[in-house]
Amino acid sequence: MNYHVLKLFYYVAITGSVTKASERLHISQPAISAQIRKFERENHILLFEIKGKRMVLTPLGKRLIEPLEKFFAMGDQVQQIIEDYHKFPEGNLRIAGNYLATSILIPRWASLFKQSFPEVNIQITTTNSHGVMEKLNNFEADVAIYSDMEFPSHNTGVFEHRELYRDEYVFVVSSHHPIANQQASFEEVMSEAFIMREEGSAARERLVRLCEERSVQQPTIGLQFNGVNEVIQAVIAGYGISYVSALLAKPYLDQGTLSKVAVENVVSKHSIWMGYRKKELQESYMQSFITLVMKQLSIK
């Protein structure tokens, strides 16, 4: 069995195009297409068919995805174990979190874990929720903490996702802003200049969905930052309004440097999730970290 060609097929299938697979695997598009066609001819099968301008999986192609994702996931795990052994003989735990997670949640968990497993190297990466999911899907993270993102359907056989917290998004302004601690309609709030995170952040995507659901024009982004702390500091300085996690806003609301804006008929609940590979694909210390997190949440 030509496992190299199966890997080419798998990446074309999960990325949706030869172009994207070529970029990820650093193999030319003609080479990928030629090897897949040769494999199809040799085995008298058809894995893809062309419909209009789109390349879609045949029924056989669809059947191959789940066993192949498990096979390659285990292959990636073996490779990672070998690489980690040379870099960190006692183990390596890679945690990816969105800004909320790495600001409030992960530091405590990492500290408690390190006290029990001092020999395990911990690497913590901060990015938006979309980036966190990408790192998990690409096996660049062992544990991912993120906010309300859709689960990648092609990896449901490899990963598990567990809800950790129920949170909400709130509209916040400087305590000196004219609408601080006031009630306003959604349309009124959307007419304000916004300070927001970059595209791919969970809060920004939720705000966009709210606008679409209500057929309201998306807000004008007056300032944009790649970190939520920068967003909050800009709001405190007095310019514009933002839409942020209540967990992140709470210290500033308690201090009185930020104020909420009560928006009529807007329910902004969201969840914080933890994603990780299934138990059989983990090192034992990774499961210990997950157990520690769940124990800490039960204590709270």
Helices and strands as residue ranges (DSSP letters): H 3-15, H 18-25, H 29-43, E 48-51, E 54-57, H 59-87, E 92-97, H 99-100, I 101-105, H 106-116, E 121-126, H 129-137, E 143-147, G 153-155, E 159-174, E 183-184, H 186-190, E 194-197, H 202-214, E 221-225, H 228-236, E 241-245, H 246-255, E 258-263, E 269-277, G 279-281, H 284-299
